[in-house]
Amino acid sequence: MIKKVEFEAKNFDDAMNLAVDLLKVPSDKIYLTELGANGDEIMVEAIVDINLALEGKRYLESLLKCLNVEYKIEVRTLKNETEIYYNVFSENNPVLIGTYGRCLDAIQTLVRACIQTLTDEHIIVSVDIDDYKEKRKRQLEILATKVAKEVAKTKVETKLKPMNAFERRVIHAKLSDWRDVYTESEGEGKDRCLVIKPVKK
């Protein structure tokens, strides 16, 4: 993945300082090329050309080391590295996941922000802990089906407990093709939740 800018500078030292400021990455990840001269200044192209998945892994490792846990990380990339998936395995999985997956959400947000500073492209970044999300997805799909059947039968809407964006998407997707019920999100921030409602006929 490449992120680049072009600008004028007095010399290569000034160019590097400007590149660091513009690209928001350390100088050791920036490559400068002189494109020509314009009077007393030079035209410079600054390029960040790195392996995004590897950079994200290094950053994730730094976070885990700060938490003082032993770990193993699996990395998977899809669609020409526009999708990057990390799965962490550790004896401290519950700590890394946190209550309702909040610690995991925070870790993913930090890794995603790190990677996004290195590219102008939109990159999908997912961090999981010992396949927690897949296991949680199955649990949520079972819950969604159970509640939806009850709502369809009783015609009484049901509000689920607050969920993060990932959990809400799972239930939305599971019930998207149901004809007797539909879902709506309510609330803001950590209190945002889903309501499963009967379709009025």
Steps between C-alpha positions, in 0.01 A plus 500: 500500500634843406426844638677794338515879479685751283625838620782754477780534754831680540700179537463131586519560876212746483320263263521213749369717783210612281431143390484377859256779582283439193497120503489459880749211497862466621779603265637144475182400312520784247683497165583832332551558127604829340272576206666823387585854604299820519732792561665456840272211596475138393186310414484184712284189501467332840376142505397264779534152350456232763329172581188615684422160649852474643491854639165428664641179648796686646270758654270230639804326650603824671153528656507141624848542645374801695229276643773251601336192348637207304348478155502361148361696205363365174474745209279461193460744210233503228418704190852628431556595865192721520373263771730402787403255772691432823416216738675501838543190715597543864455347844352837596217497247230619746713802594564590135134460407365693799139538612269472199810510278582861588875446544508317167312789337754747640795295372343474155433876490865577581637256241258630236603860571867407476457336160279775363769764562724311258271496197241710319296190415214371710626186674277256686682397819370234737659380823367187671600311813495119465207516252290685759308690232403184311384332823317816602341521154352151538364589845343819369342325203338249737378786721369695199305200371350423841390859568375554144275194523355629826443849358336356187272289719403759762518814281684671788834669428806405705795722583831317531777607736755756372740356241802617306489560124623150414229332709226722360609424144482126569139522616401743223642259242342192658151651497526706180297254293233426762153605386334510844755716688752778439777663703574859596790651694427736789711700742847651476854390581537210741123502560416436133288188465275313261124470512333210323154607387207318344400590145153653499265338251 
